[in-house]
Amino acid sequence: MRSELAICALALVSVLCGTRAGAQCDGWRYGPGQGWNGLSDTAFAATPWDPDGDGPLPQALVAGGAFTEAGTSIAAYVAMWDDSDWRPIGAGMNNTVRALTVYNGDLIAGGDFSTADGIEVGHVARWDGSSWRPLGSGVDDSVLALAVFNGELIAGGHFAAAGEASTGPIARWNGSGWQALGDGVSGGPSPYVFALTVFEGDLIVGGGFTMAGASSAGRIARWNGAAWQPVGTGFNGNVLSLATFDGGLVAGGTFNTADGTPASNVARWSAGSWQQLGGGFNGAVDALATRTGELYAGGAFTSSAGASMTRVARWAGA
């Protein structure tokens, strides 16, 4: 089961401390005046967003999750922190927000919801500055990950169709319609997409699938804009998180082998193969984030190589 606390903590510290000048990042902050005690339930996603582009308003932090209150406001599953308080974004959604990104200046949200501002949106919606709008007819089930690649919005999740297209659990939005990424990803007991990132000019996709296009892909694959390719032989369990760090690619999840060699729930791609990162972890790695040149992991783990590490850890580089 994915660690909700880890996802919340890593997303918020990575976004706030990594993008705002003057943010206090010498320790965790919690309590009156800090804002972080203002959400009534779990946050699953966060992203920085500038509501007026090059205008005078400062960059804001947007959080999405299972909450219905933020600070002193009613905020249905999505809210914005503007350095003084949490504020709702429109009337919000009718269910959980699980992914956030920014595409062409608009805030994009994906998740379990089917309506936003009371209109049908199909699990993904954009905020145009005054209201939530659908992206076509959306997708037919939950969106768990969002990314921007080659000028298009990429959505991954539990769904099988996007708009009028049969796409499998990953699809692209080009600004006017949904399309598949080749033959998509498929296979395995949980053929879903849980994580997305961009690495070396390719879209990296992690999940529970075992096929990418016509190629065998052990829960991870890369899309170069025209074709699917495996990333090594992959993993024997689900990939739940991805990050780029120190010029490389890092994957976390619920696996114990990578490219057929031992790797306890976290691995890095180096010299054409997957290798365990340090001693790994004794439980799932649900979230990965980078901040000021450091890599953070969060999840259900309690130790690494015998050392106590309760659900969140920082890579020391050795």
matplotlib code that plots the C-alpha trace (Angstrom):
import matplotlib.pyplot as plt

x = [0.0, 1.4, 2.6, 0.4, 2.5, 5.7, 4.1, 2.8, 6.0, 8.3, 6.2, 5.8, 9.4, 10.7, 8.4, 8.5, 12.2, 13.4, 11.7, 11.2, 13.8, 14.1, 12.1, 13.0, 14.3, 16.6, 14.0, 10.4, 7.8, 4.4, 2.1, 0.1, 1.5, 3.3, 0.3, 1.1, -1.5, -4.2, -5.3, -8.0, -6.8, -3.9, -2.2, -1.1, 0.4, 1.9, 3.3, 4.5, 2.3, 2.3, -1.4, -0.7, 2.4, 4.7, 2.3, 2.9, 1.4, 4.0, 4.4, 2.0, 2.2, -0.8, -1.7, -4.1, -5.4, -8.2, -8.9, -12.0, -10.8, -7.6, -6.7, -9.9, -11.5, -13.6, -11.4, -12.7, -9.6, -7.4, -6.0, -3.4, -0.9, -0.1, 2.4, -0.3, -3.1, -4.6, -7.2, -9.7, -9.4, -12.9, -15.4, -12.9, -13.6, -16.0, -13.2, -9.5, -6.8, -3.8, -1.6, -0.8, 1.3, 1.4, 0.9, 0.9, 0.6, -2.6, -2.8, -3.7, -5.2, -5.8, -7.3, -10.3, -12.8, -15.3, -16.5, -14.8, -16.7, -19.8, -19.2, -18.1, -14.4, -13.4, -10.7, -8.5, -9.1, -7.4, -7.8, -8.0, -7.7, -11.4, -12.9, -12.1, -12.5, -12.4, -9.7, -12.0, -14.0, -11.1, -10.2, -12.4, -10.7, -8.3, -5.2, -2.2, 0.6, 1.0, 4.0, 4.8, 6.8, 7.5, 5.0, 2.2, 0.5, 1.0, -1.4, -0.9, -3.1, -5.8, -7.7, -8.1, -9.4, -8.9, -11.4, -12.5, -9.1, -8.3, -5.0, -4.4, -3.2, -1.2, -2.2, -1.2, -3.2, -1.9, -4.1, -7.1, -7.5, -6.3, -4.0, -2.3, 1.5, 2.1, 0.7, 0.9, 1.8, 0.1, 0.4, 1.0, -1.3, -1.5, -1.0, -1.2, 1.1, 2.1, 5.0, 6.3, 9.5, 11.7, 15.3, 17.8, 15.1, 12.8, 9.6, 10.2, 7.1, 6.9, 4.1, 2.9, 3.0, 5.1, 4.9, 5.6, 4.5, 5.7, 8.6, 9.0, 9.3, 9.7, 7.5, 9.5, 9.9, 11.0, 9.1, 11.1, 8.2, 7.9, 8.6, 8.8, 12.0, 12.7, 15.0, 17.1, 15.1, 13.4, 12.0, 10.1, 7.7, 5.9, 7.7, 5.8, 8.2, 10.8, 13.3, 16.3, 19.3, 22.9, 22.5, 21.0, 17.6, 16.3, 13.3, 11.5, 8.8, 8.0, 10.7, 13.6, 15.4, 16.5, 17.9, 17.9, 20.2, 19.2, 17.8, 15.7, 12.9, 15.2, 17.7, 19.6, 20.2, 23.9, 26.2, 23.3, 22.0, 20.1, 22.0, 20.8, 21.2, 23.1, 21.6, 18.1, 15.1, 13.0, 9.7, 8.1, 9.6, 6.4, 8.0, 11.3, 12.2, 15.2, 16.0, 19.2, 21.2, 20.0, 17.8, 15.0, 13.0, 9.7, 7.6, 6.6, 10.2, 11.7, 15.4, 18.2, 21.0, 20.1, 20.0, 16.8, 15.1, 11.4, 9.5, 11.8, 15.5, 18.1, 20.8, 24.2, 26.0, 27.8]
y = [0.0, 3.4, 5.5, 8.6, 10.5, 10.0, 11.3, 14.3, 15.2, 14.7, 16.6, 19.5, 19.8, 19.3, 21.9, 24.6, 24.3, 23.7, 26.6, 29.4, 31.9, 32.4, 29.3, 28.0, 24.5, 23.9, 21.5, 20.4, 23.1, 22.3, 24.5, 27.7, 30.2, 27.6, 26.5, 22.8, 22.0, 23.4, 20.3, 18.1, 14.9, 13.5, 15.3, 13.1, 15.7, 19.2, 21.5, 25.1, 27.3, 31.0, 32.0, 35.0, 33.9, 36.9, 39.1, 40.6, 37.7, 35.4, 31.7, 29.6, 26.1, 23.9, 20.7, 18.0, 15.1, 13.6, 16.8, 18.9, 21.8, 23.8, 26.4, 28.3, 27.6, 24.8, 23.4, 20.3, 18.2, 21.0, 24.2, 26.9, 28.2, 31.9, 32.5, 33.6, 31.0, 28.1, 29.1, 27.1, 26.8, 27.2, 24.8, 22.0, 18.3, 15.6, 13.1, 12.8, 14.6, 12.3, 14.2, 17.8, 19.6, 22.8, 22.6, 25.7, 27.9, 26.1, 24.1, 20.5, 18.0, 14.3, 11.8, 9.8, 12.7, 12.8, 16.4, 19.7, 22.9, 20.7, 19.8, 16.4, 16.3, 12.6, 12.4, 15.2, 18.9, 22.3, 25.5, 28.4, 31.2, 31.4, 27.9, 24.2, 22.9, 19.4, 18.2, 16.7, 14.0, 13.0, 9.4, 6.5, 5.8, 7.3, 9.4, 8.7, 10.6, 13.6, 15.0, 17.2, 15.7, 17.1, 19.9, 17.5, 16.6, 12.9, 11.2, 7.7, 5.7, 3.0, 3.9, 2.1, 4.8, 8.6, 10.6, 8.5, 6.6, 3.2, 4.0, 1.6, 3.3, 6.1, 8.8, 12.2, 15.4, 17.6, 20.6, 19.5, 15.7, 12.6, 10.1, 6.8, 6.6, 3.9, 0.6, 1.8, -0.4, -3.6, -7.0, -8.2, -8.6, -4.8, -3.2, 0.4, 3.5, 4.9, 7.2, 9.4, 11.5, 12.8, 11.5, 11.9, 13.4, 10.4, 9.9, 7.3, 5.3, 3.2, 0.9, -2.7, -3.5, -6.1, -5.0, -1.7, -1.7, -5.1, -5.3, -7.0, -4.3, -5.2, -2.5, 0.3, 1.6, 4.7, 6.5, 8.6, 10.2, 7.5, 4.1, 2.2, 0.7, -1.3, 0.1, -3.0, -6.1, -4.1, -5.2, -8.2, -5.8, -2.6, 0.7, 3.4, 6.4, 7.9, 10.7, 12.1, 12.7, 13.6, 13.0, 9.6, 7.9, 6.4, 4.1, 3.1, 0.6, -2.9, -5.0, -7.0, -7.6, -5.2, -6.6, -10.0, -8.8, -8.0, -4.5, -3.8, -1.4, 1.3, 1.2, 3.5, 3.2, 3.4, 2.3, 0.5, -1.5, -1.2, -1.4, -1.2, 2.2, 1.7, -0.9, -0.4, -0.4, -3.0, -1.7, 0.0, 3.3, 5.2, 8.6, 10.1, 13.8, 15.9, 19.2, 21.3, 18.4, 15.8, 12.8, 12.0, 8.7, 8.1, 5.0, 2.2, 1.3, 1.4, 0.6, 0.5, -2.0, -2.5, 1.3, 2.7, 5.0, 5.5, 6.2, 9.0, 9.1, 11.2, 9.7, 10.6, 9.7, 6.5]
z = [0.0, -1.0, 1.9, 1.9, 4.4, 2.4, -0.8, 0.9, 2.8, -0.2, -2.6, -0.3, 0.8, -2.8, -4.3, -1.6, -0.6, -4.1, -5.9, -3.5, -2.5, 1.2, 2.1, 5.6, 4.9, 7.9, 9.4, 9.2, 9.9, 11.4, 13.5, 13.6, 11.1, 9.1, 7.0, 6.9, 9.5, 7.3, 5.3, 6.7, 5.0, 3.0, 0.3, -2.7, -5.0, -5.2, -7.8, -8.1, -10.3, -11.2, -11.5, -13.7, -15.6, -16.0, -14.0, -10.5, -8.5, -6.8, -7.6, -5.5, -4.2, -5.2, -3.3, -4.2, -2.2, -0.2, 1.9, 1.8, 4.0, 3.7, 6.3, 7.1, 3.7, 2.3, -0.5, -2.3, -2.9, -4.3, -2.8, -3.3, -0.7, -1.4, 1.4, 3.8, 3.8, 1.9, -0.7, -2.7, -6.5, -7.8, -6.4, -6.6, -7.4, -6.3, -5.3, -4.7, -6.7, -7.2, -9.7, -10.6, -13.2, -15.3, -19.0, -21.3, -18.3, -17.0, -13.8, -14.6, -12.1, -12.4, -10.0, -9.0, -9.6, -12.4, -12.0, -11.3, -10.6, -11.0, -14.7, -16.1, -16.7, -16.8, -14.1, -15.6, -15.7, -16.3, -14.4, -16.9, -14.3, -13.5, -13.7, -14.1, -17.7, -19.2, -21.6, -24.2, -22.5, -20.3, -19.5, -18.2, -14.9, -12.3, -13.3, -11.1, -12.8, -15.1, -17.0, -19.9, -22.8, -26.3, -25.8, -24.9, -21.7, -20.7, -18.3, -16.8, -14.5, -14.3, -17.4, -20.7, -22.9, -23.3, -25.3, -28.2, -28.3, -26.9, -25.2, -22.4, -19.1, -20.8, -23.2, -24.5, -24.9, -27.8, -26.8, -28.9, -28.5, -26.8, -28.5, -27.7, -27.3, -30.0, -28.7, -25.1, -22.2, -21.1, -19.4, -15.9, -13.0, -12.5, -16.0, -14.7, -14.8, -11.5, -12.3, -15.1, -15.6, -18.4, -18.7, -21.5, -23.8, -23.4, -21.4, -18.7, -17.6, -14.4, -13.2, -13.1, -16.8, -18.5, -22.1, -23.8, -27.5, -28.8, -26.4, -23.1, -20.4, -16.7, -15.2, -16.8, -20.3, -22.3, -25.1, -27.5, -29.2, -31.9, -30.3, -27.1, -25.7, -22.5, -19.9, -19.2, -18.3, -15.5, -12.2, -10.6, -8.8, -9.4, -10.0, -8.0, -8.2, -10.5, -10.3, -12.1, -9.9, -10.4, -14.2, -13.7, -13.3, -10.0, -9.6, -6.4, -5.7, -4.4, -6.2, -4.9, -8.2, -11.0, -14.2, -12.4, -9.6, -6.0, -5.5, -2.5, -3.6, -5.0, -7.9, -10.3, -14.0, -14.6, -17.5, -19.2, -16.3, -13.1, -9.8, -6.2, -4.6, -1.4, 0.8, -0.5, 1.9, 3.8, 2.4, -0.5, -1.9, -2.9, -3.5, -4.8, -5.0, -5.5, -3.7, -3.8, -5.3, -2.8, -3.3, -0.9, -0.6, 1.2, 1.7, 3.9, 4.9, 8.4, 7.7, 5.1, 5.5, 9.1, 9.9, 11.2, 8.7, 9.4, 6.1, 4.8, 4.0, 2.3, 0.0, 1.3, -1.9, -0.8]

ax = plt.figure().add_subplot(projection="3d")
ax.plot(x, y, z, "-o")
ax.set_aspect("equal")
plt.show()
